[in-house]
Every structure is written in C-alpha cells, then in structure tokens.
C-alpha cells in the first residue's frame, strides 16, 4: 500500500490554516501547508475585536502566528497555489499551479474567499480601509461619524438597522431606484436614515481613505466610511474537484465540527462561515485541527 507522506494537507496558510496547523503540530502530525501568500485582508490597516490582538495589523498577527507554527518540526510550508484536488484510494492528492503533487490522508480547506468588487472607481482601493464589511471589526473606530451603506432591498434595510447602532449620521446609497417596501422606507425615515438613489460613479479617496461618494449627476456626499456587502467566490474549485457541497450563500457546507460531506475533508475560516473575523477563523481552525487528529486516531487505533 502506498504511504502518504503527510497526515494532513492544509490549503491556505492564513489565520484558520495556521491555527489548524498548530493544533496538528502539537498532536505530532505530519502537516503540509500550501499557501499563496495573498490573504483577503492584505490591505486592511488594523484588526479588531480579537482578544489579546486588538489593534494590531493583520500582517503582524499572521507573521507571529507563522513563526510560532514553524516551531513544530512536523509542520512544513509550501509557497504556491493549489489548483486541483483529487480523491485517491487512501486519501487525497493536491496538485499545484506549478504541477507539483502532494498526498495526504486528510485535507483541510482554509482558503478563505475572493471578494468580487464592483467596477466603481475607488471601491477596490478603499476596500478593507474605509469601505468595510463588518461593524464588529471596524464600527467602534467610526462611532458617531458620517457613514454610508451601499446596498439595496432587504439586505440594505437590515444592514442600515444594524449600522444605526454605531452612528445616527447614516445614509443608504441604493445606486439606483430603491428596492425597499413602503414600510421599510417609512421606518428608515422615522430613524432619520437618509436614502440616496443617485447612481454612483466614483468613490473619491486619498490612499484608500474615502472622502466622498460621487454621482452621475455630478453631485457628491462627503463621508468618513461606507459599509458594503459584495458577492464572493471560493478560491479553489472544491465543488467540481471533490463534489463538496456548497450552501446557498456560497460557503462550503460543514457540520458543527467543520466536516464536509466528503469523508476526510474539513473546512474552516471564511470559506465555510458567514462570520468573517480573525478571531472566528482562529477558533474554527483550532477546532478543525483537533477533530482531524481525533479522526486519524480512530482510524489508527
């Protein structure tokens, strides 16, 4: 029988992947982390709402995490991008973009997600800096500031309701005709939340710090920050390669212990959770590491 050189391959070496690797390294497992070095929050200046790490840069946190994981000699790193996942007789095979292949008994997907930004000039430059996705990560620093929300329909209404807890100076930009019910419009007006239906042409900014939202008619509104929800895609074609189930929201479907529908494959971090935060990624990775080790023990005992 062919022996897999690794007990576990982890695809993705950011917070979730590194956390899983630490748990597995401490469990004496041979682990390979495959990572391309492009985290989704690479231009976010500060990370918040993570106990003991509040206010540090994402890079500082990940660099320290990686240095700690490297102390476990059974954990190895590969700098590259996984391009194909295969189920083989006694585990899995991962092929990289450079056509190198690695085999393991178990597979952890910690690849995060790829945000698909709208083609509005300035949006991409401000994403993660002053165009934000999460008030729990950034809302405290922007409390009571002049803030906008980009969105429409039910999502925009619910997001407006949430953000209004952090600031009362709030405008909803629907970027076209508002798709809100009469009751939703009435409620927003009662809460003094402005609704702007003008078509957005640009986000004026200085080094990612938004200054104003510019509209097709030439008018503009000055702001400190904008919240937005953008569509996303998985960073690797796991559904086609392995037949892993995806939820309606686009996340990898897992059970409470982060198992996918494919035996031996787990997923953690942003790829499988709507709760996009560093703390959540670290927590899910820690649990996955323990669950994978337990499954290996059960098979070996």
TORFIMI-247556 format. One line per field, with one value per residue (C-alpha): residue in one letter; y, x, z. Coordinates in steps of 0.02 Angstrom, whole numbers, plus 50000, padded with zeros to 5 digits. Each point is the difference from the previous one (the first is absolute). Layout:
N
residu = A;...
yy = Y;...
xx = X;...
zz = Z;...
//
This chain:
301
residu = X;X;X;X;X;X;X;X;X;X;X;X;X;X;X;X;X;X;X;X;X;X;X;X;X;X;X;X;X;X;X;X;X;X;X;X;X;X;X;X;X;X;X;X;X;X;X;X;X;X;X;X;X;X;X;X;X;X;X;X;X;X;X;X;X;X;X;X;X;X;X;X;X;X;X;X;X;X;X;X;X;X;X;X;X;X;X;X;X;X;X;X;X;X;X;X;X;X;X;X;X;X;X;X;X;X;X;X;X;X;X;X;X;X;X;X;X;X;X;X;X;X;X;X;X;X;X;X;X;X;X;X;X;X;X;X;X;X;X;X;X;X;X;X;X;X;X;X;X;X;X;X;X;X;X;X;X;X;X;X;X;X;X;X;X;X;X;X;X;X;X;X;X;X;X;X;X;X;X;X;X;X;X;X;X;X;X;X;X;X;X;X;X;X;X;X;X;X;X;X;X;X;X;X;X;X;X;X;X;X;X;X;X;X;X;X;X;X;X;X;X;X;X;X;X;X;X;X;X;X;X;X;X;X;X;X;X;X;X;X;X;X;X;X;X;X;X;X;X;X;X;X;X;X;X;X;X;X;X;X;X;X;X;X;X;X;X;X;X;X;X;X;X;X;X;X;X;X;X;X;X;X;X;X;X;X;X;X;X;X;X;X;X;X;X;X;X;X;X;X;X
yy = 50000;50173;50106;50181;50111;50116;49966;50162;50130;50172;50109;50179;50066;50149;50007;49846;49893;50048;49968;49827;49968;50045;49880;49862;50038;49984;49835;49934;49999;50021;50150;50098;50177;50059;50188;50132;50145;50105;50019;50086;50134;50044;50186;50014;50114;49931;49848;50019;49901;49862;49980;50033;50058;50151;50141;49904;49989;49841;49974;50011;49870;49879;50020;49961;49854;49928;50016;49907;49861;49978;49945;49835;49901;49886;50148;50047;50146;50008;50170;49978;49982;49840;49980;49825;49883;49813;49858;49850;49826;50040;50187;50152;50074;50187;50069;50175;50128;49950;49818;49935;49868;49959;49862;49990;49900;50151;50168;50168;50142;50168;50101;50143;50082;50121;50160;50058;50190;50107;50094;50168;50102;50012;49856;49873;50124;50035;49820;49949;50176;50114;49892;49868;49838;49983;50121;49881;50014;50187;50082;50061;50105;50081;50026;50156;50041;50042;49828;49923;49831;49936;49878;49975;49898;49898;49986;50189;50024;49873;50067;50178;49942;49923;50143;50127;49930;50072;50165;50104;50098;49868;49999;49851;50008;49885;50043;50010;49987;49937;49824;50024;49973;50147;49941;49989;50176;50068;49917;50066;50175;49988;49957;50148;49886;50085;49906;50055;49920;50088;49891;49990;50033;50011;49993;50145;49954;50035;49842;49896;50123;50048;50184;49999;49901;50077;49979;49999;50170;50077;50017;49922;49957;50010;49852;49919;49820;49888;49826;49881;49818;49930;49831;49874;49838;49856;50012;49821;49894;49879;49962;49936;49912;49903;50020;50103;50078;50188;50095;50121;50142;49931;49931;49824;49899;49921;49926;50069;49922;50074;49835;50014;49870;49918;49886;50060;50179;50143;50187;50147;50189;50115;49864;49917;50137;50160;50066;50082;50043;49954;49935;49886;49934;49959;49916;49893;49949;49945;49891;49925;49952;49906;49916;49942;49929;49908;49924;49941;49923;49907;49930;49950;49925
xx = 50000;50064;50039;49949;50144;49883;49864;49915;50013;49933;49958;50014;50127;49913;49916;49888;50131;50138;49888;49957;50184;50049;49872;50062;50183;49970;49914;50161;49924;50096;49920;50025;49931;49979;49979;50016;50028;49849;49880;49835;50037;50174;49962;49899;50102;49945;49914;49876;49884;50128;50048;50187;50024;49883;50072;50145;50023;49944;50179;50070;49876;50030;50189;50006;49880;50108;50159;49917;49935;50174;50064;49908;50120;49866;49914;50069;49961;49982;49995;49877;49820;49900;49911;49924;49938;49983;49928;50116;49987;50071;49978;50022;50118;50026;50074;50073;50007;50181;49941;50078;49897;49980;49903;49918;49876;49893;49966;49957;49936;50042;50010;49887;49895;50029;49897;49931;50006;49884;50080;49982;50161;50074;49902;50141;50128;49891;49945;50052;50060;49849;49878;49960;49904;49980;49953;50067;50172;49996;49845;50076;50132;49862;49871;49893;50089;49915;49979;49923;49933;50006;49859;49820;49847;49980;50186;50021;49856;50068;50177;49938;49912;50162;50118;49881;50053;50175;49953;49843;50078;49961;49958;49945;50065;49894;50097;49836;49817;49972;49931;49924;49824;49894;50014;50190;50011;49885;50102;50165;49927;49937;50178;50065;50101;50019;49964;50099;49949;50127;50111;50178;50143;50150;50063;50120;50138;50176;50107;49846;49921;49832;49960;49836;49878;49983;49841;49956;49916;50162;49945;50094;49983;50147;50023;50120;49960;49884;49938;49968;49966;50076;49977;50139;50066;50100;50186;50011;49878;49967;49823;50048;50160;49934;49812;49998;49831;49980;49865;49878;50108;50151;50094;50067;49867;50063;49928;50030;50175;50045;49987;49945;49893;50160;50078;50172;49975;49974;49977;50029;50014;49913;49977;49868;49934;49899;50090;50149;50122;50176;49939;49872;50128;50122;49865;49935;50176;50039;49844;50036;50177;49932;49861;50117;50123;49858;49942;50177;50014;49836;50062;50170;49948
zz = 50000;49953;50152;50002;50051;50097;50124;49952;49863;50043;49852;50059;50124;50076;50171;49986;49914;50121;50149;49935;49966;50178;50073;49884;50029;50185;49962;49919;49825;49838;49920;49839;49983;49820;49991;49864;50119;49948;50149;49965;50131;49938;49985;50161;50115;50170;50073;50141;50114;50028;50182;50031;49820;49991;49895;49924;49813;49912;49941;50176;50061;49856;50005;50185;49977;49862;50103;50143;49886;49925;50170;49973;49891;49928;49915;49830;49885;49811;49914;49857;49947;49999;49834;50005;50136;49970;50103;49995;50076;50171;50011;49891;49873;49976;49840;49999;49859;49972;49977;50160;50089;50184;50087;50170;50101;50043;49921;50081;49891;50076;49841;50049;49865;49857;50011;49832;50008;49894;49856;50085;49994;50174;50076;49988;50067;50153;50034;50175;50041;49993;49902;50128;50022;50189;50139;50132;49919;49964;50072;50163;49911;49896;50136;49974;49836;49836;49923;49845;49950;49821;49967;49953;50045;50159;50030;49997;50121;50124;49985;50027;50157;50064;49957;50078;50169;49973;49919;49973;49856;49870;49815;49897;49821;49891;49839;49902;50043;50176;50010;50172;50060;50055;50179;49988;49928;50135;50138;49931;49989;50178;50054;49898;49885;49832;49838;49847;49835;49888;49892;50069;49879;50117;50178;50024;50120;50057;50018;50035;50122;49926;49982;49903;49895;49826;49897;49816;50011;50065;50180;50144;50184;50121;50117;50123;49952;49901;50042;49856;49968;49841;49915;50017;49930;50071;49966;49938;49901;50141;49947;49828;50053;50149;49997;50159;50037;49997;50095;49919;50065;49907;50151;50021;50091;50161;50159;50175;50000;49829;49906;49819;49911;49935;50130;50052;49939;50122;49972;50116;49997;49876;49870;50109;50113;49983;50155;49918;50138;50050;50168;49918;49876;50139;50104;49857;49950;50177;50004;49829;50052;50150;49900;49863;50126;50088;49835;49963;50173;49976;49834;50070;50167
//
